[in-house]
């Protein structure tokens, strides 16, 4: 954000460092550092969860893997995390509808205490599903053609 962004995350542990960063970067986004056990990116199209991707980290690299998790099948069967349930997806669908955001990706992090909405970001152009790769544009086109969008 702003004219002087470099995309680098900085960990600040004292007020002096925070003041120095505030002088350089404006606006400044401050986020509490939590130790997430697992992170998931949920892809929403037309206010409905269209896919779920698990975040993996290997060494210094961290990103979302290409192994999909079914957003409906596994949640309905109760497979998954203790805190990750259909209730979370339902809550996010209601939140996005109230904000009128119908095409977004929501990153969810889980800890021992519960789940957290980490960020909302632009939806990926495609994402893996157990049935193959889904394309956002094709999905939106099919929704328009069927009068569901």
Residue pairs with C-beta under 8 A, 6 or more apart in sequence:
1 27
1 29
2 25
2 26
2 27
4 24
4 25
4 26
5 25
10 21
11 33
12 18
12 21
21 28
22 28
34 109
34 111
34 116
35 111
36 109
36 110
36 111
36 116
36 118
37 81
37 110
37 111
37 112
38 54
38 55
38 81
38 109
38 110
39 54
39 55
39 107
39 108
39 109
39 110
39 118
40 52
40 53
40 54
40 55
40 69
40 84
40 107
40 108
40 110
41 52
41 53
41 55
41 64
41 105
41 106
41 107
41 108
41 121
41 124
42 49
42 51
42 52
42 71
42 89
42 92
42 105
42 106
42 107
42 108
43 49
43 50
43 51
43 52
43 53
43 105
43 123
43 124
43 127
43 136
44 50
44 92
44 93
44 96
44 101
44 102
44 103
44 104
44 105
44 106
44 123
45 102
45 103
45 123
45 136
45 139
45 140
45 143
46 102
46 103
46 140
46 143
46 148
46 149
47 93
47 96
47 97
47 102
48 93
49 71
49 72
49 89
49 92
49 93
50 71
50 127
50 134
50 139
51 68
51 71
51 127
51 128
51 129
51 134
52 68
52 69
52 70
52 71
53 64
53 65
53 67
53 68
53 69
53 127
53 128
54 64
54 65
54 67
54 69
55 62
55 63
55 64
55 65
55 107
56 62
56 63
56 64
56 65
57 63
66 128
67 128
68 127
68 128
68 129
68 130
69 80
70 129
70 130
71 89
73 130
74 80
75 84
75 85
75 86
75 89
76 86
78 85
81 110
83 110
83 114
83 115
84 108
84 110
84 115
88 108
88 115
92 106
92 108
92 117
96 102
96 104
96 106
101 120
103 123
103 136
103 140
104 120
104 121
104 122
104 123
105 120
105 121
105 122
105 123
105 124
106 117
106 119
106 120
107 117
107 118
107 119
107 120
107 121
108 115
108 116
108 117
108 118
109 115
109 116
109 118
110 116
123 136
124 136
125 135
125 136
125 137
126 133
126 134
126 135
126 136
127 133
127 134
127 136
128 134
140 149
143 149
